[in-house]
Amino acid sequence: MLVQFSFHHVSQDSQIDKAIQSHVRKLERLLSRFSPDLVRLHGLVEFTAAHQGPVCSLNLWLPTARLNFRHEGDTPLTAIQDCFKHLIEQVKKHKAFLRQEGVWRRREQKSRPASKRLRTAEAEVAEA
């Protein structure tokens, strides 16, 4: 994965670097099936007078999609952490879409006999 981060009017410190590295490792584990040469991550952390605090934006280019997220936070570290959290959620949703989980899970429900579906529904109600 090619990773590039830019900082505009925000000081870069070791705590921010550690947070970025740990989140990048999580993304690399999630994206292990994609070719590392085709996956690019670009991050931008900036502070401008027009915003109420530091702004972090992440762009992730995959062979099958482009995922973006932008967040304004109290501190640069919280903005980066929130951005990565939402980007990881988007990656998980995209991978589920690529696996077509919605299609095969519905087929699995339809293929069960009606009596088994009824028993599982009754068991769920009893647990709640």
C-alpha positions in Angstrom: 0.0 0.0 0.0 1.3 3.4 -0.9 0.7 5.8 1.9 1.1 9.6 1.7 0.2 12.1 4.4 0.4 15.9 4.2 0.2 18.3 7.1 -0.7 22.0 6.5 -0.4 24.4 9.4 -0.5 21.5 11.9 2.6 20.3 13.7 3.4 16.6 13.2 4.4 14.8 16.4 5.3 11.2 17.4 1.8 10.5 18.9 0.2 11.4 15.5 2.7 9.3 13.7 2.1 6.2 15.9 -1.7 6.6 15.5 -1.3 6.8 11.7 1.0 3.7 11.6 -1.3 1.6 13.7 -4.4 2.5 11.6 -2.5 1.8 8.4 -1.5 -1.6 9.7 -5.2 -2.3 10.4 -6.1 -1.2 6.8 -3.3 -3.4 5.4 -4.8 -6.5 7.2 -8.2 -5.7 5.8 -6.9 -5.1 2.3 -4.5 -8.1 2.2 -6.4 -9.6 -0.8 -5.8 -6.5 -3.0 -2.5 -6.0 -4.8 -0.4 -3.7 -2.6 0.7 -1.7 -5.8 -2.9 -0.9 -6.6 -3.9 0.4 -3.2 -3.2 4.0 -2.3 -4.0 6.0 0.8 -3.7 9.8 0.9 -4.3 11.7 4.1 -4.4 15.5 4.7 -4.5 17.2 8.0 -4.9 20.9 7.9 -5.9 23.9 10.0 -7.5 26.9 8.3 -9.4 29.9 9.6 -12.5 28.8 7.8 -13.0 25.7 9.9 -13.6 25.3 13.7 -10.5 23.1 14.2 -8.2 20.8 12.4 -9.6 19.0 9.4 -8.6 15.5 8.4 -9.5 13.9 5.1 -8.6 10.5 3.9 -8.8 9.1 0.4 -8.4 5.4 -0.3 -8.0 4.2 -3.8 -8.8 0.5 -4.4 -8.9 -1.3 -7.7 -12.7 -1.5 -7.3 -13.6 1.7 -5.6 -12.5 5.1 -4.2 -13.4 5.7 -0.5 -13.3 9.1 1.1 -13.9 10.5 4.5 -13.5 14.0 6.0 -13.8 15.0 9.7 -13.4 18.2 11.7 -12.1 17.5 15.2 -11.0 19.2 18.4 -7.4 18.1 18.0 -5.5 16.7 15.0 -5.2 13.3 16.8 -9.0 12.9 17.3 -9.7 14.0 13.8 -7.3 11.4 12.4 -8.7 8.6 14.6 -12.3 9.3 13.7 -11.4 9.5 10.0 -9.7 6.1 10.1 -12.5 4.6 12.1 -15.1 5.6 9.5 -12.8 4.6 6.7 -12.3 1.1 8.1 -16.1 0.8 8.4 -16.4 1.8 4.7 -13.8 -0.8 3.7 -15.7 -3.5 5.6 -19.0 -2.5 3.8 -17.2 -2.5 0.4 -15.7 -5.9 1.0 -19.2 -7.3 2.0 -20.6 -5.8 -1.2 -17.8 -7.4 -3.3 -18.6 -10.8 -1.7 -22.3 -10.2 -2.4 -23.2 -11.2 1.1 -26.7 -9.8 0.8 -27.4 -12.1 -2.1 -26.1 -15.4 -0.7 -27.5 -14.8 2.8 -31.0 -14.3 1.4 -30.6 -17.4 -0.6 -29.5 -19.3 2.5 -32.7 -18.1 4.3 -34.9 -19.1 1.4 -33.3 -22.6 1.1 -34.1 -23.5 4.7 -37.4 -25.3 5.3 -40.2 -23.2 6.7 -40.3 -25.2 10.0 -36.5 -24.5 10.7 -37.0 -20.7 9.9 -39.9 -20.7 12.3 -38.0 -22.5 15.1 -35.0 -20.1 14.7 -37.3 -17.1 14.9 -39.0 -18.5 18.0 -35.6 -19.1 19.6 -34.5 -15.5 18.9 -37.7 -14.2 20.5 -37.2 -16.4 23.5 -33.7 -15.1 24.0 -34.8 -11.5 23.9 
